[in-house]
Amino acid sequence: MHGPTASDKGILRPQEAARHIDLRRYPVTGPLGRYVERFWAVHWDLPEGSSYESVVVPHPCVNLSFMPVLGAEVHGPGLAVSRHPLTGRGRVFGAKFRPGGFTAFTGIEAAAFADWVAGAGTVFGPAVEELNAVVMGGGDEAAVEAVTRFLAARMPEREDARYAELLRIVTAMLEDRGITRVDQVASRFFMTQKALQRLFQAYIGLGPKALICRYRIHDAADRLAADPGADLARLASRLGWSDQAHFTHDFKDLIGFPPSEYAAQCASSARELVMAHR
C-alpha cells in the first residue's frame, strides 16, 4: 500500500468550480499504485450558450489524459496554472502519476517533459488511441479497469531504488508542513542538498524548493477559499514564509495574481453562491 504523494487541492475557487464541474477521484489498486497516485475524471453539463473556465494550480506530477476530441495526451508538471475552458457537455478521464512516477515507469528523463504536452502515442504507441476510444466509450468504472490493465501490462520489471527513495522524501514533504527549507529535507534523509537537487531534477523536472513552495501555495489557496477574510501576514507566517512580501511574490509567480486578489475572487464566489440559494 502506497500513501499519498500528491494532495487533493489545486482547483482555484473550488466553491465556484463545484457549481460547474463534477470532479471524481478513484484509487489505484495493486502494484500499479507504486507509480500512479490516482485516477480522476471531470464531468460537466453546462447550459446552452454558457461556458466555464476551470483553473488548476498544477501538482508536480505527470498526467495521462483521455479526451473525446484531442485524444490521449501526456501533460508534464506545469510551471504555472492551467486553464481549461468548458462548454456544453463532456468528460475527461486521467491517470495522475506520482511525483517522479512517470520517469520511473517509462525511463524518460524528467527534463524532457517539464511543462510539456504531447500526444500519448509518442510514449505508449498507437495502442493508446485504441484505449482512448474505450475510455471515452464507457463510464468511469470501465475506464479505471481498462487503463489499469493497459498500464499494468507495461510496468517496469525491476524496482528502482532511487525512485523508492524519492517517494519517501516526497511523502515526508507532503505530510510534514514543518518542512519549509531544502536543507531540512537534506538533513532528514542524510543527503547533501546537491544530491537532493539532482534526484528531483532527474525524476520530477522540478527542484525540491519548487515542490515545497507548490505544496504551501496549495495550502494557502485552499485556506483563502475557505476563509477569504484571513489575515495574509498571519497566513504567510503559519505556512512558513518569512514575511507577507515573500508569500505574495511566490503566490503571484505561480498563480498570476496576488493572494489578496484571489481572496477577493473567493469572497465574490461565496456571495454568488449565497444569492443563488436564496
DRENPAVEX-508266 format. One record per atom (N, C-alpha, C): residue in three letters; x, y, z. Coordinates in pm, whole numbers, padded with zeros to 5 digits, always signed. Example, Ala and Ser with C-alpha at 12.3 -4.5 7.8 and 13.67 -1.06 7.14 Angstrom:
<nodes>
ALA+01319-00569+00780/ALA+01230-00450+00780/ALA+01320-00330+00780/SER+01285-00225+00708/SER+01367-00106+00714/SER+01290+00003+00787/
</nodes>
This chain:
<nodes>
MET+00085-00119+00000/MET+00000+00000+00000/MET+00089+00124+00000/HIS+00060+00216-00089/HIS+00138+00337-00101/HIS+00053+00455-00055/GLY+00112+00539+00031/GLY+00041+00655+00083/GLY+00040+00770-00016/PRO-00029+00879+00020/PRO-00038+00995-00070/PRO+00098+01060-00095/THR+00120+01098-00219/THR+00237+01178-00255/THR+00195+01305-00329/ALA+00064+01325-00344/ALA+00010+01448-00402/ALA-00119+01480-00329/SER-00145+01608-00306/SER-00264+01647-00231/SER-00388+01641-00321/ASP-00504+01662-00261/ASP-00628+01671-00339/ASP-00669+01817-00358/LYS-00575+01909-00337/LYS-00601+02052-00354/LYS-00554+02095-00493/GLY-00583+02220-00528/GLY-00530+02273-00652/GLY-00631+02343-00741/ILE-00761+02313-00729/ILE-00861+02381-00810/ILE-00888+02518-00749/LEU-00869+02623-00826/LEU-00894+02757-00774/LEU-01044+02785-00767/ARG-01081+02864-00668/ARG-01221+02897-00640/ARG-01307+02770-00639/PRO-01275+02676-00549/PRO-01340+02545-00553/PRO-01491+02548-00535/GLN-01543+02646-00456/GLN-01688+02654-00440/GLN-01756+02687-00572/GLU-01695+02778-00647/GLU-01747+02814-00779/GLU-01734+02697-00875/ALA-01619+02629-00872/ALA-01595+02516-00962/ALA-01698+02405-00940/ALA-01734+02383-00813/ALA-01827+02274-00781/ALA-01965+02298-00841/ARG-01997+02423-00875/ARG-02126+02452-00936/ARG-02126+02421-01086/HIS-02006+02401-01143/HIS-01997+02383-01288/HIS-01940+02248-01330/ILE-01856+02189-01244/ILE-01793+02062-01281/ILE-01810+01960-01169/ASP-01802+01835-01208/ASP-01809+01724-01112/ASP-01675+01649-01119/LEU-01589+01673-01020/LEU-01459+01609-01015/LEU-01468+01482-00931/ARG-01426+01370-00989/ARG-01430+01242-00919/ARG-01290+01182-00917/ARG-01255+01122-00804/ARG-01124+01059-00789/ARG-01142+00911-00756/TYR-01053+00829-00812/TYR-01063+00683-00794/TYR-00927+00628-00751/PRO-00924+00537-00656/PRO-00796+00481-00610/PRO-00735+00387-00713/VAL-00605+00370-00702/VAL-00532+00276-00787/VAL-00499+00154-00702/THR-00532+00038-00750/THR-00508-00084-00673/THR-00392-00163-00732/GLY-00334-00248-00648/GLY-00229-00338-00694/GLY-00095-00269-00713/PRO-00002-00339-00775/PRO+00135-00287-00792/PRO+00142-00156-00871/LEU+00043-00130-00956/LEU+00045-00007-01033/LEU+00045+00117-00943/GLY-00009+00101-00821/GLY-00012+00213-00727/GLY+00125+00264-00687/ARG+00228+00188-00717/ARG+00364+00236-00691/ARG+00397+00355-00780/TYR+00336+00360-00897/TYR+00368+00463-00995/TYR+00255+00566-01013/VAL+00132+00521-01001/VAL+00017+00608-01028/VAL-00052+00643-00896/GLU-00069+00773-00873/GLU-00130+00822-00749/GLU-00279+00791-00744/ARG-00348+00824-00852/ARG-00493+00803-00856/ARG-00543+00823-00999/PHE-00664+00777-01023/PHE-00738+00810-01144/PHE-00834+00923-01110/TRP-00869+01000-01211/TRP-00961+01111-01189/TRP-01048+01131-01313/ALA-01162+01191-01292/ALA-01250+01224-01405/ALA-01318+01356-01376/VAL-01336+01435-01479/VAL-01411+01560-01470/VAL-01530+01550-01564/HIS-01649+01568-01509/HIS-01773+01568-01588/HIS-01832+01709-01583/TRP-01890+01753-01692/TRP-01961+01881-01689/TRP-02080+01876-01785/ASP-02181+01955-01752/ASP-02303+01966-01832/ASP-02354+02109-01815/LEU-02307+02199-01901/LEU-02337+02341-01887/LEU-02457+02379-01974/PRO-02535+02477-01929/PRO-02650+02522-02009/PRO-02605+02572-02147/GLU-02692+02558-02244/GLU-02661+02601-02380/GLU-02624+02749-02383/GLY-02515+02779-02450/GLY-02471+02918-02463/GLY-02382+02966-02351/SER-02362+02883-02247/SER-02277+02923-02134/SER-02142+02853-02142/SER-02048+02901-02063/SER-01915+02841-02059/SER-01857+02859-01919/TYR-01754+02783-01891/TYR-01685+02794-01763/TYR-01538+02761-01784/GLU-01449+02836-01718/GLU-01307+02808-01726/GLU-01258+02756-01593/SER-01218+02630-01592/SER-01159+02569-01473/SER-01011+02604-01468/VAL-00965+02651-01350/VAL-00826+02692-01334/VAL-00763+02606-01225/VAL-00648+02546-01256/VAL-00587+02449-01166/VAL-00442+02487-01138/VAL-00406+02487-01008/VAL-00267+02501-00968/VAL-00204+02363-00983/PRO-00106+02346-01071/PRO-00058+02211-01103/PRO+00014+02143-00988/HIS+00004+02011-00987/HIS+00082+01928-00897/HIS+00214+01893-00965/PRO+00313+01851-00891/PRO+00443+01813-00951/PRO+00437+01673-01011/CYS+00337+01649-01095/CYS+00307+01516-01145/CYS+00284+01520-01297/VAL+00300+01406-01360/VAL+00261+01387-01499/VAL+00122+01325-01502/ASN+00037+01373-01593/ASN-00096+01317-01611/ASN-00110+01257-01750/LEU-00169+01140-01756/LEU-00209+01079-01882/LEU-00359+01103-01894/SER-00399+01187-01992/SER-00538+01229-02003/SER-00603+01171-02128/PHE-00732+01137-02114/PHE-00810+01083-02225/PHE-00926+01177-02253/MET-00937+01220-02380/MET-01034+01324-02416/MET-01106+01285-02545/PRO-01230+01333-02562/PRO-01309+01290-02677/PRO-01261+01344-02812/VAL-01205+01463-02816/VAL-01164+01524-02942/VAL-01012+01519-02961/LEU-00939+01560-02858/LEU-00793+01566-02868/LEU-00727+01430-02856/GLY-00799+01334-02804/GLY-00741+01201-02785/GLY-00662+01193-02657/ALA-00571+01097-02648/ALA-00490+01076-02527/ALA-00367+01165-02533/GLU-00339+01234-02422/GLU-00224+01323-02414/GLU-00150+01300-02283/VAL-00022+01332-02286/VAL+00062+01332-02166/VAL+00092+01477-02130/HIS+00064+01515-02006/HIS+00087+01651-01958/HIS+00193+01648-01848/GLY+00304+01716-01872/GLY+00410+01722-01772/GLY+00377+01818-01660/PRO+00457+01819-01553/PRO+00433+01910-01441/PRO+00434+02056-01489/GLY+00326+02127-01464/GLY+00315+02265-01510/GLY+00397+02361-01426/LEU+00437+02471-01488/LEU+00512+02575-01418/LEU+00423+02692-01381/ALA+00299+02691-01427/ALA+00201+02795-01393/ALA+00064+02729-01394/VAL-00039+02803-01356/VAL-00173+02746-01354/VAL-00214+02703-01494/SER-00297+02600-01502/SER-00352+02556-01630/SER-00498+02598-01637/ARG-00540+02638-01756/ARG-00677+02687-01776/ARG-00749+02595-01873/HIS-00873+02560-01837/HIS-00948+02462-01915/HIS-01088+02518-01945/PRO-01106+02583-02061/PRO-01238+02636-02096/PRO-01334+02524-02133/LEU-01452+02527-02076/LEU-01550+02420-02096/LEU-01681+02477-02149/THR-01743+02404-02240/THR-01876+02438-02290/THR-01954+02309-02308/GLY-02085+02322-02317/GLY-02169+02206-02345/GLY-02158+02097-02241/ARG-02152+01975-02290/ARG-02146+01859-02203/ARG-02023+01776-02239/GLY-01953+01723-02137/GLY-01835+01644-02169/GLY-01775+01575-02049/ARG-01666+01506-02077/ARG-01597+01428-01974/ARG-01452+01410-02015/VAL-01363+01421-01918/VAL-01221+01391-01937/VAL-01183+01292-01828/PHE-01102+01194-01864/PHE-01056+01094-01768/PHE-00904+01095-01767/GLY-00845+01072-01649/GLY-00699+01076-01644/GLY-00638+00987-01539/ALA-00509+00963-01555/ALA-00429+00893-01456/ALA-00319+00988-01411/LYS-00316+01018-01281/LYS-00213+01106-01226/LYS-00099+01021-01172/PHE+00016+01030-01235/PHE+00133+00960-01185/PHE+00186+01028-01059/ARG+00251+00951-00974/ARG+00314+01010-00856/ARG+00429+01101-00900/PRO+00471+01194-00815/PRO+00589+01274-00849/PRO+00707+01180-00878/GLY+00762+01192-00996/GLY+00872+01103-01036/GLY+00825+00970-01091/GLY+00697+00938-01076/GLY+00647+00807-01116/GLY+00652+00782-01266/PHE+00631+00888-01343/PHE+00632+00872-01489/PHE+00773+00838-01538/THR+00874+00902-01482/THR+01012+00871-01520/THR+01048+00728-01479/ALA+01011+00690-01357/ALA+01040+00554-01312/ALA+00966+00451-01397/PHE+00847+00486-01445/PHE+00765+00394-01523/PHE+00816+00381-01666/THR+00854+00495-01729/THR+00888+00495-01871/THR+01038+00499-01899/GLY+01116+00546-01801/GLY+01258+00565-01824/GLY+01292+00696-01893/ILE+01191+00780-01921/ILE+01214+00909-01985/ILE+01258+01010-01880/GLU+01369+01078-01903/GLU+01420+01173-01806/GLU+01323+01290-01791/ALA+01310+01335-01668/ALA+01210+01437-01636/ALA+01235+01567-01709/ALA+01359+01600-01739/ALA+01389+01725-01808/ALA+01317+01735-01941/ALA+01279+01621-01997/ALA+01215+01619-02128/ALA+01068+01659-02124/PHE+01004+01654-02005/PHE+00860+01679-02005/PHE+00812+01779-01901/ALA+00900+01856-01840/ALA+00854+01963-01751/ALA+00777+02066-01835/ASP+00653+02093-01796/ASP+00566+02187-01867/ASP+00545+02144-02013/TRP+00535+02013-02035/TRP+00529+01955-02169/TRP+00392+01893-02193/VAL+00339+01908-02313/VAL+00217+01841-02355/VAL+00246+01769-02486/ALA+00212+01642-02494/ALA+00239+01566-02616/ALA+00134+01457-02632/GLY+00114+01415-02754/GLY+00026+01302-02777/GLY+00078+01179-02706/ALA-00010+01106-02639/ALA+00035+00991-02561/ALA+00094+00882-02649/GLY+00062+00884-02777/GLY+00118+00785-02868/GLY+00268+00794-02882/THR+00326+00914-02855/THR+00471+00929-02863/THR+00541+00851-02753/VAL+00467+00820-02646/VAL+00524+00745-02534/VAL+00476+00599-02535/PHE+00346+00581-02557/PHE+00286+00447-02541/PHE+00253+00379-02673/GLY+00278+00445-02785/GLY+00249+00384-02914/GLY+00103+00397-02954/PRO+00067+00349-03074/PRO-00070+00367-03126/PRO-00178+00298-03044/ALA-00140+00199-02964/ALA-00241+00127-02884/ALA-00312+00219-02786/VAL-00248+00332-02749/VAL-00310+00422-02651/VAL-00431+00492-02710/GLU-00437+00509-02842/GLU-00555+00572-02902/GLU-00672+00474-02905/GLU-00642+00345-02920/GLU-00749+00246-02907/GLU-00802+00247-02764/LEU-00711+00262-02669/LEU-00752+00272-02529/LEU-00839+00396-02509/ASN-00802+00507-02573/ASN-00879+00630-02559/ASN-01025+00608-02603/ALA-01043+00535-02712/ALA-01178+00507-02761/ALA-01257+00426-02658/VAL-01191+00331-02594/VAL-01257+00251-02491/VAL-01295+00338-02372/VAL-01201+00423-02328/VAL-01226+00509-02212/VAL-01340+00605-02240/MET-01340+00666-02358/MET-01444+00763-02391/MET-01578+00697-02421/GLY-01576+00568-02453/GLY-01699+00500-02490/GLY-01776+00442-02374/GLY-01718+00445-02254/GLY-01786+00387-02139/GLY-01785+00481-02020/GLY-01818+00427-01904/GLY-01821+00507-01782/GLY-01688+00505-01710/ASP-01684+00570-01596/ASP-01559+00583-01521/ASP-01507+00448-01471/GLU-01597+00362-01422/GLU-01553+00233-01369/GLU-01486+00150-01478/ALA-01544+00149-01596/ALA-01485+00076-01708/ALA-01351+00138-01747/ALA-01342+00271-01738/ALA-01217+00340-01771/ALA-01107+00302-01673/VAL-01140+00297-01544/VAL-01042+00258-01443/VAL-00988+00118-01474/GLU-01076+00026-01506/GLU-01034-00111-01535/GLU-00947-00117-01661/ALA-00988-00044-01765/ALA-00914-00050-01892/ALA-00776+00012-01880/VAL-00768+00128-01815/VAL-00639+00196-01803/VAL-00547+00120-01707/THR-00604+00061-01604/THR-00524-00022-01513/THR-00461-00138-01588/ARG-00540-00208-01669/ARG-00486-00321-01746/ARG-00377-00274-01842/PHE-00401-00163-01909/PHE-00306-00111-02008/PHE-00173-00076-01943/LEU-00177-00003-01833/LEU-00053+00040-01768/LEU+00014-00075-01694/ALA-00065-00161-01630/ALA-00006-00273-01556/ALA+00074-00364-01649/ALA+00029-00376-01773/ALA+00099-00461-01869/ALA+00231-00400-01914/ARG+00253-00273-01883/ARG+00374-00202-01927/ARG+00462-00160-01810/MET+00436-00212-01693/MET+00516-00175-01577/MET+00660-00225-01589/PRO+00755-00152-01531/PRO+00895-00198-01532/PRO+00908-00332-01459/GLU+01000-00414-01506/GLU+01020-00543-01443/GLU+01097-00530-01312/ARG+01185-00430-01302/ARG+01267-00412-01182/ARG+01226-00286-01107/GLU+01234-00293-00976/GLU+01208-00175-00894/GLU+01330-00084-00896/ASP+01304+00044-00889/ASP+01407+00147-00896/ASP+01433+00199-00755/ALA+01553+00170-00701/ALA+01583+00209-00563/ALA+01585+00361-00546/ARG+01632+00433-00645/ARG+01634+00580-00634/ARG+01492+00636-00633/TYR+01404+00576-00710/TYR+01264+00621-00711/TYR+01198+00592-00576/ALA+01229+00477-00518/ALA+01176+00445-00386/ALA+01220+00548-00284/GLU+01344+00591-00293/GLU+01394+00696-00203/GLU+01321+00827-00227/LEU+01299+00860-00353/LEU+01226+00982-00386/LEU+01085+00980-00327/LEU+01017+00867-00337/LEU+00882+00857-00282/LEU+00880+00883-00131/ARG+00978+00829-00060/ARG+00986+00852+00084/ARG+01003+01001+00114/ILE+01086+01066+00036/ILE+01112+01209+00058/ILE+00989+01293+00027/VAL+00925+01266-00087/VAL+00808+01344-00127/VAL+00693+01323-00029/THR+00676+01201+00019/THR+00572+01173+00118/THR+00595+01255+00244/ALA+00718+01262+00290/ALA+00750+01342+00409/ALA+00724+01489+00385/MET+00758+01539+00267/MET+00736+01680+00236/MET+00588+01714+00232/LEU+00507+01621+00183/LEU+00363+01644+00176/LEU+00300+01637+00314/GLU+00344+01542+00397/GLU+00280+01520+00527/GLU+00325+01619+00633/ASP+00450+01663+00628/ASP+00507+01748+00733/ASP+00516+01892+00685/ARG+00418+01972+00724/ARG+00417+02112+00684/ARG+00519+02195+00761/GLY+00592+02131+00854/GLY+00702+02198+00921/GLY+00824+02208+00833/ILE+00823+02133+00723/ILE+00934+02141+00627/ILE+00912+02262+00538/THR+01000+02360+00550/THR+00988+02482+00470/THR+01117+02516+00395/ARG+01222+02436+00417/ARG+01351+02464+00352/ARG+01413+02334+00300/VAL+01492+02348+00195/VAL+01556+02232+00134/VAL+01657+02168+00229/ASP+01726+02249+00308/ASP+01827+02193+00399/ASP+01764+02102+00504/GLN+01638+02130+00542/GLN+01567+02043+00636/GLN+01545+01904+00575/VAL+01508+01902+00447/VAL+01485+01776+00378/VAL+01615+01698+00366/ALA+01720+01767+00323/ALA+01850+01701+00305/ALA+01900+01642+00436/SER+01883+01716+00545/SER+01929+01668+00674/SER+01850+01546+00720/ARG+01718+01549+00701/ARG+01635+01438+00746/ARG+01670+01309+00674/PHE+01707+01319+00545/PHE+01733+01199+00467/PHE+01882+01176+00442/PHE+01965+01244+00520/PHE+02110+01222+00519/PHE+02168+01236+00377/MET+02131+01344+00312/MET+02179+01372+00178/MET+02236+01514+00173/THR+02324+01538+00077/THR+02364+01676+00053/THR+02253+01744-00027/GLN+02249+01876-00020/GLN+02148+01948-00096/GLN+02168+01929-00246/LYS+02293+01917-00290/LYS+02318+01894-00433/LYS+02266+01758-00477/ALA+02285+01656-00395/ALA+02235+01522-00429/ALA+02083+01521-00434/LEU+02021+01593-00340/LEU+01875+01602-00338/LEU+01825+01673-00464/GLN+01892+01780-00501/GLN+01856+01854-00621/GLN+01866+01766-00745/ARG+01973+01689-00756/ARG+01992+01601-00872/ARG+01882+01495-00879/LEU+01846+01440-00764/LEU+01741+01337-00759/LEU+01608+01393-00809/PHE+01572+01511-00761/PHE+01444+01571-00801/PHE+01443+01611-00948/GLN+01553+01668-00993/GLN+01558+01709-01134/GLN+01551+01588-01226/ALA+01614+01478-01187/ALA+01615+01359-01271/ALA+01478+01295-01285/TYR+01401+01295-01176/TYR+01273+01223-01176/TYR+01150+01312-01194/ILE+01157+01436-01147/ILE+01039+01523-01149/ILE+01055+01638-01248/GLY+01177+01686-01265/GLY+01198+01802-01351/GLY+01183+01933-01278/LEU+01154+01927-01148/LEU+01145+02043-01060/LEU+01234+02017-00940/GLY+01291+02122-00883/GLY+01375+02106-00766/GLY+01293+02093-00638/PRO+01355+02048-00529/PRO+01282+02032-00401/PRO+01225+02164-00350/LYS+01294+02275-00374/LYS+01242+02405-00330/LYS+01110+02436-00399/ALA+01100+02404-00527/ALA+00977+02427-00602/ALA+00862+02345-00546/LEU+00891+02218-00506/LEU+00785+02135-00450/LEU+00737+02187-00316/ILE+00830+02228-00231/ILE+00791+02282-00101/ILE+00700+02402-00122/CYS+00739+02491-00213/CYS+00660+02610-00242/CYS+00524+02572-00300/ARG+00523+02474-00391/ARG+00397+02433-00454/ARG+00298+02380-00351/TYR+00346+02296-00259/TYR+00257+02241-00157/TYR+00203+02351-00067/ARG+00287+02449-00031/ARG+00242+02558+00056/ARG+00142+02648-00016/ILE+00160+02669-00146/ILE+00065+02751-00220/ILE-00068+02678-00235/HIS-00063+02546-00252/HIS-00187+02468-00249/HIS-00261+02493-00117/ASP-00187+02487-00007/ASP-00247+02510+00125/ASP-00303+02651+00136/ALA-00226+02749+00089/ALA-00268+02889+00100/ALA-00396+02913+00020/ALA-00400+02864-00103/ALA-00519+02883-00187/ALA-00640+02814-00125/ASP-00618+02696-00068/ASP-00727+02622-00006/ASP-00782+02697+00115/ARG-00694+02754+00196/ARG-00739+02825+00316/ARG-00806+02957+00282/LEU-00757+03025+00180/LEU-00820+03150+00139/LEU-00958+03125+00077/ALA-00972+03012+00008/ALA-01104+02978-00046/ALA-01203+02953+00066/ALA-01157+02889+00175/ALA-01244+02861+00289/ALA-01268+02984+00375/ASP-01169+03074+00381/ASP-01179+03194+00464/ASP-01114+03313+00391/PRO-01189+03376+00298/PRO-01131+03485+00220/PRO-01086+03605+00304/GLY-01139+03616+00426/GLY-01102+03728+00512/GLY-00981+03701+00599/ALA-00912+03590+00575/ALA-00797+03554+00659/ALA-00689+03662+00652/ASP-00622+03682+00765/ASP-00511+03777+00771/ASP-00393+03721+00691/LEU-00351+03791+00587/LEU-00249+03737+00496/LEU-00113+03727+00561/ALA-00079+03823+00646/ALA+00052+03816+00714/ALA+00057+03696+00807/ARG-00052+03672+00878/ARG-00057+03558+00970/ARG-00055+03427+00892/LEU-00128+03423+00780/LEU-00130+03303+00698/LEU+00009+03273+00642/ALA+00078+03376+00596/ALA+00213+03359+00543/ALA+00306+03300+00648/SER+00297+03353+00769/SER+00382+03304+00878/SER+00350+03160+00913/ARG+00220+03129+00919/ARG+00177+02994+00956/ARG+00224+02890+00854/LEU+00234+02930+00727/LEU+00272+02836+00621/LEU+00422+02838+00592/GLY+00497+02917+00670/GLY+00642+02906+00662/GLY+00714+03011+00581/TRP+00642+03113+00528/TRP+00711+03221+00460/TRP+00772+03316+00562/SER+00881+03377+00526/SER+00950+03468+00619/SER+00870+03595+00642/ASP+00793+03636+00543/ASP+00708+03754+00558/ASP+00602+03754+00448/GLN+00508+03849+00459/GLN+00398+03854+00363/GLN+00446+03887+00223/ALA+00551+03967+00211/ALA+00601+04005+00079/ALA+00651+03884+00000/HIS+00724+03793+00068/HIS+00771+03672+00000/HIS+00654+03581-00037/PHE+00556+03573+00051/PHE+00435+03495+00023/PHE+00366+03550-00101/THR+00347+03679-00105/THR+00280+03743-00219/THR+00357+03719-00348/HIS+00489+03729-00342/HIS+00572+03708-00462/HIS+00556+03566-00515/ASP+00567+03466-00426/ASP+00560+03326-00469/ASP+00420+03292-00522/PHE+00318+03343-00453/PHE+00179+03317-00493/PHE+00153+03375-00631/LYS+00193+03500-00651/LYS+00170+03566-00780/LYS+00252+03502-00890/ASP+00374+03459-00858/ASP+00462+03398-00957/ASP+00401+03271-01016/LEU+00333+03192-00933/LEU+00274+03067-00980/LEU+00133+03087-01033/ILE+00052+03164-00962/ILE-00091+03174-00993/ILE-00122+03289-01089/GLY-00040+03394-01086/GLY-00060+03503-01181/GLY-00116+03629-01121/PHE-00162+03622-00997/PHE-00210+03741-00928/PHE-00189+03721-00779/PRO-00188+03829-00700/PRO-00153+03818-00558/PRO-00264+03752-00476/PRO-00229+03704-00356/PRO-00329+03637-00271/PRO-00445+03727-00233/SER-00423+03857-00221/SER-00533+03949-00189/SER-00639+03947-00298/GLU-00595+03941-00423/GLU-00690+03937-00535/GLU-00764+03803-00538/TYR-00690+03695-00510/TYR-00756+03564-00507/TYR-00859+03558-00395/ALA-00826+03614-00278/ALA-00921+03616-00167/ALA-01047+03692-00206/ALA-01031+03803-00278/ALA-01147+03881-00323/ALA-01232+03800-00420/GLN-01169+03725-00509/GLN-01243+03640-00601/GLN-01324+03534-00526/CYS-01261+03474-00425/CYS-01330+03371-00347/CYS-01447+03430-00269/ALA-01428+03550-00215/ALA-01536+03616-00142/ALA-01653+03644-00236/SER-01623+03688-00358/SER-01728+03714-00457/SER-01802+03586-00494/SER-01727+03477-00511/SER-01789+03348-00544/SER-01880+03301-00431/ALA-01838+03325-00306/ALA-01918+03285-00191/ALA-02049+03364-00187/ARG-02040+03494-00217/ARG-02162+03576-00218/ARG-02258+03530-00328/GLU-02204+03496-00445/GLU-02286+03448-00555/GLU-02354+03318-00517/LEU-02284+03232-00446/LEU-02342+03105-00404/LEU-02457+03126-00307/VAL-02439+03220-00213/VAL-02546+03252-00118/VAL-02668+03306-00191/MET-02645+03398-00285/MET-02757+03458-00360/MET-02831+03352-00442/ALA-02756+03257-00497/ALA-02817+03154-00580/ALA-02909+03062-00501/HIS-02885+03053-00368/HIS-02966+02962-00285/HIS-03072+03036-00204/ARG-03089+03164-00230/ARG-03195+03237-00158/ARG-03330+03211-00220/
</nodes>
